[in-house]
């Protein structure tokens, strides 16, 4: 497997919704492998395929402390979200050097195709939940800073531009 290059904001692919995956194939498994290597090299707790220019609804998340626990997801969708929010400092390798506190549901139930190609429903809590939601946003063509007020978003993008 290989760590791949990350797309940089404002690449238009980061604003393009990804396509559904028809089936989990060896090609999909190889992409997941590259995504995990890329995520580990960042280092990060999640990665969406669009971040490496693959326009498929694929994501990997590993918010474990010991690592090596990556959950591979195709076509992930949130079925249920907790009412209780959780704030977390979010960032993206697509826009290096900046981050923002984002409030998202503390827990979510997600349905996805797993590595075996089977439909799985799984509950994610805390950092796992935040990362899964962050990746699902990427797959829909959204960035974490879209959840900020216009003023905060503009400030963040100006700061990123100065750093870039």
LINHU-V772563 format. One record per residue. RES is the residue in one small letter. OMEGA is omega in whole degrees, -180 to 180 (999 if undefined). NEAR is the number of other ideal C-beta (glycine too) atoms within 12 Angstrom. Layout:
# LINHU-V772563
res = (RES/RES)
omega = (OMEGA/OMEGA)
near = (NEAR/NEAR)
This chain:
# LINHU-V772563
res = (x/x/x/x/x/x/x/x/x/x/x/x/x/x/x/x/x/x/x/x/x/x/x/x/x/x/x/x/x/x/x/x/x/x/x/x/x/x/x/x/x/x/x/x/x/x/x/x/x/x/x/x/x/x/x/x/x/x/x/x/x/x/x/x/x/x/x/x/x/x/x/x/x/x/x/x/x/x/x/x/x/x/x/x/x/x/x/x/x/x/x/x/x/x/x/x/x/x/x/x/x/x/x/x/x/x/x/x/x/x/x/x/x/x/x/x/x/x/x/x/x/x/x/x/x/x/x/x/x/x/x/x/x/x/x/x/x/x/x/x/x/x/x/x/x/x/x/x/x/x/x/x/x/x/x/x/x/x/x/x/x/x/x/x)
omega = (-172/171/-177/178/179/174/178/173/11/177/-173/178/178/177/-177/177/-180/180/176/177/-177/-178/176/-178/176/177/179/180/178/177/177/179/177/-180/180/178/179/180/-180/-179/-175/-9/-180/-179/177/178/175/-177/-179/-180/176/175/176/-171/177/-179/178/178/171/179/174/179/180/180/-178/-179/-179/-179/-173/173/179/-176/170/179/-179/175/179/177/-179/177/179/177/-178/179/174/177/179/177/-178/178/177/176/177/-180/-172/173/-180/177/179/176/-178/176/178/175/-177/-178/177/169/-174/174/-180/170/-179/-176/179/-179/180/176/180/171/-177/175/176/-177/174/-178/176/-179/179/-177/179/180/179/-179/178/174/179/-178/178/-180/-180/176/-178/-177/174/180/178/172/-179/-178/-179/179/180/179/-180/-179/176/179/180/-180/178/-180/-174/999)
near = (18/15/20/27/17/30/29/23/31/16/22/14/27/33/21/22/21/33/19/21/29/14/17/28/17/12/18/31/24/22/37/38/26/29/42/37/23/34/38/25/19/25/17/36/36/45/45/48/45/38/42/37/26/33/26/35/31/47/47/47/39/33/28/18/11/8/16/12/17/33/35/38/47/41/31/42/27/29/21/18/25/22/12/15/19/26/17/27/18/34/28/39/34/36/32/19/18/29/23/29/21/31/22/34/31/23/26/35/23/35/23/37/32/27/24/14/20/16/19/24/19/27/22/41/23/25/26/34/36/37/40/43/43/45/49/38/33/49/41/26/22/26/37/38/34/25/25/22/14/12/12/20/23/15/17/31/25/16/19/26/17/11/15/15)
